[in-house]
Amino acid sequence: MKIGVVGLGLIGGSIFKDLKALGYNVIGVSKSQKGENIFDSYSALKDCNMVFVCSAMNKTLQVLDDLEAILSSDTVVTDVCSLKKFVCTKNRPYRFVPSHPMAGTEHKGFENSFEGLFKGAKWVVTPCFGESQELIDIIRQLGATPVITTPDKHDEAAAMISHMPMVIAQALFLAASDNPLALEIASSGFRDMTRLALSNEEMACDMVNMNCANIEHSILKLYKAVGELTNGNYPQIIHEIKTKRARMYTK
């Protein structure tokens, strides 16, 4: 199987490196990255059986459009955007199966990509135009677990566990910046709570601009949860939270 990867940042670069390690014939397309089997033209993808589009969200629709003139109707194409509804508004002449790997770091670029990024991760698939067992198989070979859902449900859930926490981390650091002593004595708890504030700027702007309604709804839910903590049986609620969280991360 010949597999193409468009965009060799953190996610695309990690897919590229993993697939090479698995023995696949992998073709990368990048305007900035140079190397073996890496090209600067989409024409290199012509004979690919599968293509991962790993461009920035604000560029993804244009890439998907451009690939229509290159790829055959049998080629499986997926994107890795952290939003899914906006890519599901148009059917494509190839086999388009939108997806989103729930993996990453606060770093960006090919230099920070690595083999094994997706091991143990969930990989959301939203087959709004049809399914692909080939994609599911590749996801599993990358070490991830496929999760099938709809674009709307994905975007709502992503706001709650990814986009809203990023905004809160940024707001927390912004608020603390008014207190020099707080920043001077801040330790590991503050560091861990604000890690998401270091997210890729372009990606962060795309998420906030394109998923603002779901993010606002998630912030309202967070505000309600804070009220439940302060007005309820705090020790019991904290015990339940610790128990549920422990179950989540020990499966």
C-alpha positions as CSV (number, residue, x, y, z in Angstrom):
1,M,0.0,0.0,0.0
2,K,1.2,3.5,-0.9
3,I,0.2,6.2,1.6
4,G,0.6,9.9,1.3
5,V,0.9,12.5,4.1
6,V,0.1,16.2,3.3
7,G,1.7,18.5,5.9
8,L,4.6,17.3,8.0
9,G,4.0,19.1,11.3
10,L,3.7,17.3,14.7
11,I,0.8,15.1,13.6
12,G,1.6,14.6,10.0
13,G,5.3,14.1,10.7
14,S,4.5,11.5,13.4
15,I,2.1,9.6,11.0
16,F,4.9,9.7,8.3
17,K,7.5,8.3,10.7
18,D,5.2,5.6,12.1
19,L,4.1,4.4,8.7
20,K,7.8,4.3,7.5
21,A,8.6,2.2,10.5
22,L,5.7,-0.1,9.7
23,G,7.2,-0.7,6.3
24,Y,4.8,1.2,4.2
25,N,5.7,3.1,1.0
26,V,5.1,6.6,2.4
27,I,5.1,9.8,0.4
28,G,5.2,13.2,2.2
29,V,4.2,16.5,0.7
30,S,5.5,19.6,2.4
31,K,6.5,23.1,1.3
32,S,9.1,23.5,4.1
33,Q,10.4,20.0,4.9
34,K,13.0,18.3,2.8
35,G,14.1,14.7,2.8
36,E,13.7,11.2,1.3
37,N,10.3,10.6,-0.2
38,I,9.2,14.2,0.6
39,F,8.0,16.3,-2.3
40,D,6.6,19.8,-2.7
41,S,3.8,18.9,-5.2
42,Y,0.5,17.1,-4.8
43,S,1.2,15.3,-8.0
44,A,3.5,12.9,-6.0
45,L,0.3,11.5,-4.5
46,K,-1.3,10.4,-7.8
47,D,-0.9,6.7,-7.2
48,C,-1.5,6.6,-3.5
49,N,-4.1,4.2,-2.0
50,M,-4.6,6.4,1.0
51,V,-3.8,10.0,1.9
52,F,-3.7,11.8,5.3
53,V,-4.3,15.5,5.1
54,C,-2.5,17.1,8.0
55,S,-2.6,20.7,7.1
56,A,-3.7,23.5,9.4
57,M,-7.5,23.7,9.7
58,N,-7.8,27.0,7.8
59,K,-6.0,25.4,4.8
60,T,-7.6,21.9,4.9
61,L,-10.6,22.7,2.7
62,Q,-8.4,24.1,-0.1
63,V,-6.1,21.0,0.1
64,L,-9.1,18.7,-0.2
65,D,-10.3,20.7,-3.2
66,D,-6.9,20.6,-4.8
67,L,-6.6,16.8,-4.4
68,E,-9.8,16.3,-6.4
69,A,-7.8,16.8,-9.6
70,I,-5.0,14.4,-8.5
71,L,-6.5,11.3,-6.8
72,S,-8.5,8.4,-8.1
73,S,-12.0,7.6,-7.0
74,D,-10.6,4.6,-5.1
75,T,-8.2,6.6,-2.9
76,V,-9.1,6.8,0.8
77,V,-8.6,10.3,2.1
78,T,-8.8,11.4,5.7
79,D,-8.0,14.7,7.4
80,V,-6.9,15.1,11.0
81,C,-8.6,18.3,12.0
82,S,-9.8,18.8,15.5
83,L,-13.1,19.9,14.1
84,K,-15.2,17.7,11.9
85,K,-18.4,19.4,10.9
86,F,-16.8,21.9,8.6
87,V,-15.2,19.3,6.4
88,C,-18.3,17.2,6.1
89,T,-20.4,19.7,4.0
90,K,-19.2,18.4,0.6
91,N,-18.8,14.9,-0.8
92,R,-15.6,14.3,-2.8
93,P,-14.8,12.3,-5.9
94,Y,-12.4,10.2,-3.8
95,R,-13.3,8.1,-0.6
96,F,-13.3,10.9,2.0
97,V,-13.5,9.7,5.6
98,P,-12.9,12.5,8.1
99,S,-11.1,11.7,11.3
100,H,-9.2,13.2,14.3
101,P,-6.4,11.5,16.3
102,M,-6.8,12.5,20.0
103,A,-3.0,12.9,20.4
104,G,-0.5,15.7,20.4
105,T,1.9,17.8,22.5
106,E,2.3,21.5,23.2
107,H,5.0,21.5,20.5
108,K,4.8,21.9,16.8
109,G,6.8,21.0,13.7
110,F,8.4,18.0,12.1
111,E,11.3,18.3,14.4
112,N,9.0,17.6,17.3
113,S,7.2,14.7,15.7
114,F,8.1,11.1,16.7
115,E,7.2,7.5,16.3
116,G,4.6,6.2,18.8
117,L,2.7,9.5,19.3
118,F,-0.6,7.6,18.7
119,K,0.0,4.5,20.9
120,G,-2.9,4.2,23.4
121,A,-4.7,7.2,21.9
122,K,-8.3,7.4,20.7
123,W,-8.8,8.2,17.0
124,V,-12.2,9.6,16.2
125,V,-13.7,8.7,12.8
126,T,-16.8,10.4,11.4
127,P,-17.8,8.4,8.3
128,C,-20.3,10.9,7.0
129,F,-19.8,9.8,3.3
130,G,-19.0,6.1,3.9
131,E,-16.7,3.9,5.9
132,S,-13.2,2.6,5.2
133,Q,-12.0,-0.6,6.8
134,E,-8.5,0.2,5.3
135,L,-8.4,3.4,7.4
136,I,-9.5,1.6,10.5
137,D,-6.8,-1.0,10.0
138,I,-4.1,1.7,9.6
139,I,-5.3,3.5,12.7
140,R,-5.0,0.3,14.7
141,Q,-1.5,-0.3,13.3
142,L,-0.5,3.1,14.5
143,G,-1.5,2.0,18.0
144,A,-4.7,4.0,18.3
145,T,-8.3,2.9,19.0
146,P,-10.9,4.0,16.5
147,V,-14.0,5.7,17.9
148,I,-16.9,6.1,15.5
149,T,-19.3,9.1,15.9
150,T,-21.0,12.0,14.1
151,P,-19.3,15.3,13.2
152,D,-21.7,17.2,15.5
153,K,-21.1,15.0,18.5
154,H,-17.3,15.1,17.9
155,D,-17.2,18.9,17.8
156,E,-19.2,19.2,21.0
157,A,-17.1,16.7,22.8
158,A,-13.8,18.2,21.5
159,A,-14.9,21.6,22.9
160,M,-15.4,20.1,26.3
161,I,-12.1,18.1,26.7
162,S,-9.7,20.0,24.4
163,H,-10.8,23.4,23.1
164,M,-12.3,24.8,26.3
165,P,-9.5,23.5,28.5
166,M,-7.0,25.3,26.2
167,V,-8.9,28.6,26.5
168,I,-9.2,28.2,30.3
169,A,-5.4,27.5,30.5
170,Q,-4.7,30.7,28.5
171,A,-7.2,32.7,30.7
172,L,-5.6,31.3,33.9
173,F,-2.2,32.4,32.9
174,L,-3.5,35.8,31.8
175,A,-5.2,36.3,35.1
176,A,-2.2,35.2,37.1
177,S,0.0,37.6,35.1
178,D,-1.4,40.5,37.1
179,N,0.2,39.1,40.2
180,P,4.0,39.1,40.1
181,L,4.3,37.1,43.3
182,A,2.0,34.4,42.0
183,L,4.2,33.9,39.0
184,E,7.3,33.9,41.1
185,I,6.1,31.2,43.4
186,A,4.2,29.1,40.8
187,S,5.2,25.5,40.8
188,S,4.3,22.2,39.2
189,G,0.5,22.5,39.7
190,F,0.4,25.9,37.8
191,R,2.8,24.5,35.2
192,D,0.6,21.5,34.5
193,M,-2.6,23.5,34.5
194,T,-1.3,26.0,31.9
195,R,0.5,23.6,29.6
196,L,-2.3,23.9,27.0
197,A,-1.6,27.7,26.9
198,L,1.5,26.7,24.8
199,S,-0.7,25.3,22.0
200,N,0.2,26.0,18.4
201,E,-1.0,29.6,17.8
202,E,-2.5,28.9,14.4
203,M,-4.3,25.8,15.6
204,A,-5.6,27.6,18.7
205,C,-7.0,30.5,16.7
206,D,-8.7,28.0,14.3
207,M,-10.3,26.1,17.1
208,V,-11.6,29.2,18.9
209,N,-12.9,30.9,15.7
210,M,-14.5,27.8,14.2
211,N,-15.9,26.1,17.4
212,C,-16.8,29.2,19.4
213,A,-20.5,28.2,20.1
214,N,-19.5,24.8,21.5
215,I,-16.6,26.3,23.5
216,E,-19.0,28.9,25.0
217,H,-21.5,26.2,25.9
218,S,-18.7,24.2,27.6
219,I,-17.5,27.2,29.6
220,L,-21.1,27.6,30.9
221,K,-21.1,23.9,31.9
222,L,-17.8,24.5,33.7
223,Y,-19.3,27.5,35.5
224,K,-22.2,25.4,36.6
225,A,-19.9,22.6,37.8
226,V,-17.9,25.2,39.9
227,G,-21.2,26.2,41.5
228,E,-22.0,22.6,42.3
229,L,-18.6,22.2,44.0
230,T,-18.9,25.3,46.1
231,N,-22.5,24.8,47.1
232,G,-22.7,21.0,47.5
233,N,-21.1,18.3,49.5
234,Y,-17.5,19.1,48.5
235,P,-15.7,16.1,50.0
236,Q,-18.2,13.6,48.5
237,I,-18.0,15.3,45.1
238,I,-14.2,15.3,45.1
239,H,-14.2,11.6,46.1
240,E,-16.5,10.8,43.1
241,I,-14.3,12.8,40.7
242,K,-11.1,11.1,41.9
243,T,-12.8,7.7,41.5
244,K,-14.1,8.4,38.0
245,R,-10.8,9.9,36.8
246,A,-8.9,6.9,38.2
247,R,-11.1,4.6,36.2
248,M,-10.6,6.6,33.0
249,Y,-6.8,6.4,33.1
250,T,-6.3,2.9,34.4
251,K,-8.3,1.0,31.6
